[in-house]
């Protein structure tokens, strides 16, 4: 399961600077979390950055090196998403050995691409959909959004969508949040699991039904180590598709 950690950036010993790997540090203590190096995403002011994170239990501190980032962020709040453990911490005889290993860690992490799958009808695109896709981006590197077909919407909801699948695809593409936007399959809605082998599937807070229920079994069939994340609601009394459609129709 992906873990999220939040905290204020504090001053450290600045060892990372001398190694060419400056770090943002936050105080953190968790005996259940291994002392290790992780592939992470760092979220600062709603911007997502890739990085690598080292946790040492004995120091009660997390140290994150943010790739291609050199701004001063002391005293700012950041969110860190631990995406994958890369290796356990180890001792090095020299500073140069440590630096060499960190360079290898960075190269390895940058070669790993975590794919996130998102699904939806997206019949009337509104703030919740933007929030859903923006939050989903935080859990990996490549965001793919699958648009429900007209046929499947009518079969499940007993009525056609207000906008056809091509129009709904265009609306999501215009948000410029997903890297890939595809129209789903009438006959095999699970084919995207095999095609993209996602590390993460992000579901909306109210997404239910047969498709969602069958996901764990499909993971087993395809030998996927896929995590399911539920994105929380955003003012559901205001930003909910069924309510917005009613308001529009009235």
N, C-alpha and C positions, 0 to 999 in steps of 0.2 A: 504494500500500500504506500502511495506517495505521501510524504509528510511535509507539512507546511510549517515553517518557523518564522516568527516575526520579531523584530527588535530594533532598537536604536543603535546606530553605528557609533562605536566608541574608539578611543585611541588604544593602540596596542604597542608592541615592542618595536614595530617597524622593520622586523626581520625580512618580511616579504619585499620591501623596497630594495634592500641590498641584494636580493636574489633576482630582481627583475620581475617579481610577481607581487606587486602591491596588493594588500588585502583590506577589505572592509570587515571589521570585527564587531560581533555582538555577543553580549554575555548570555550564556546558555548552559544549563545543566540538565542532563538526562542520562541516567545510568543504563537505560534500555537501548540507547543509541550507541552503536559501535564506534570506536575511535578509528576513523577511516577517511578516505578521500572519496568524494561524491561528484557526480555530474549534477549540476543544479541549474535552475532558472532563477534569476533575481528580478524582482519587480520593484521598480522605483518610480513613483509618480505615474503609475499605470503603464510604464514602458517596461518591456520584457527584455532582459539581457541573459546571454548564456554565460556560464562560469563553472568554476570548480571550487569545492568546499572541503576544508579539512576540519575535523572535529577531534579534539583531544580531551578526553574525560577529565584528566588530571588538571587541566587548565580552566575548565568550566567556560570555554569560549569557542565560538565558531569563527573561522577565518575564511572568507570567500574572496577569491580572485575573479573579478568580472572581466571577461574578455573584451578587448577593444574599448576600454573605458578608463578615463583618467581624471574625472571630476572630483572635487572635494565634496564628500557627502557626510562628513562628521555631524552627528546629532540628528540625522534624518532617519525616518522610519523606513525599513525595507522588509519585504517578504521574500523568503527563500523557499523554493520548492525542491526537495531532495528527490531527484528523478532516478538515480541509479548509483549504487555503491560500486566504485572502481577497484579499490584495493584497500587492504588494512594499512594502518600506520606502521612505519618501520623506522629503525634507527639507521643513520648514515654516518660513515666515518669522517667524511669531509663535507664542507659546504658545497663544493663543486659536485659531489655525488648527489646531494639533495637537489641542486639546481637542475642537473641532468634528468633526474627522475621526474621533477615537476614539468619539464619540457615534454617528456614522454607522456605524462598524464594529460597534459593539455592537448597534445596531438591526438591521443586516443579518444578523448571526450569529444573533440570537434569532428571526429569521424563517425561518432554515434549519432544517429538521427531518430528521434522518437516521434512517431506519427500519432496524431490525435484524430479520432473520427467523431463527427457530430452528425446528428440526423434531425430532420424536422419537416413539417409541411411548409412553414414560412409563407402562409397564405396572405397575411397582411403584416408586412415587416414593420416592427416598431422597436421601442427602446429595450424591451426584454430580449429580443433577438440579438441586438448589438451587444448587450451585456453578456448573454449566453456565449457568444462566440469570442468576445474579449476575454472572459474568464477562462474559457477552454484553451486559449492560446498559451496560458501560463504553464500548462502541464506538459509541454513538449516543444518540438521544433517545427513540425509541418502540420498544419491544420487543414483537414479535409472535411467538407460539408456535403452530405448526401441529401438531395431534395426528394421528398416523397412524390411518386408519380400521381397523375390525375386519377388513374384507375384504382390505385391502392387507397387513396383518400376517399373516393366514393364508396369503395367496398367496406372500409372500416367505419366511416362516419355517416354512411347512407345518404350522402349528398355530394355533389361536385364542389371543388374549390372555387372560390370567387375568381382566382387568377390561374391560368393554365401553368403547366410545369415550366415551360420556357420563360414565361414572365416572372415566375417565382425565382428561377435560377438567376436571371438577370438582376433582380432586386438584391439578392445576396451578394452577387459579384460586385455590385456597386458599393457595398459597404467596405470593400477592400480589407476584409479581416481574414477570410479563408484563403489559403494558398491554392487550393483546388476545390472547385464546386462541380458536382456531378449530379445528374438526374438518376434516381434510383432504378431498381429493376422490378417489373411487375411480377415476375415468376420466381425470382431468387433474391430476396432482400438481404440475405446473409453473404452474398458473393463478395461484398466489399471487405469482409474480414480476411478472406483468403487472398484477395488482390493486394491489400495494403498492410496486412499483419500489424494492426495498430498496437502500440504500447498502452494507449489510453483510449477509452470511450467516454466522452462526456455527455451525460444525459441531462435534460431539463428537470427541474424539481417535480414536474407533474407528468413526465413521460412514463407511461405504463403500457400494458397490453402484451400480447403474445410474443411480439418481437423481442421486447425487453426481457421477458421471462425465459426465453430460449437462449439468450446470450451465453450464460455460463456453460451450458451443454455444448454449444458451438465452439467455445474456447477449447474445451477438452478434445473435441473431434479434430481440431486443427493444431493442437499442441501449442496454443497461444498462452503466453504469460501476460494477459491483458488485464489492466485495472479499470474498474468502472468508477467514475466520479460523478456525483450529483451536484449540479450547479444550483446554488440557492436561488430563491425567488427574488425578484426586484419589484417591490410594490405591486403584488398580485391583484390588489383591489383596483389598480389603475392600468398596469401593463400586463394584461392577459388577453390572448387573441380572441377568445369567445366574447369577452366584454367589449373589446374594441369593435368587433364585427357588429355587435348589437347596436352600439352607439352610432356606427356609420350607417347602418340600415335605417335607424330611426331618424 
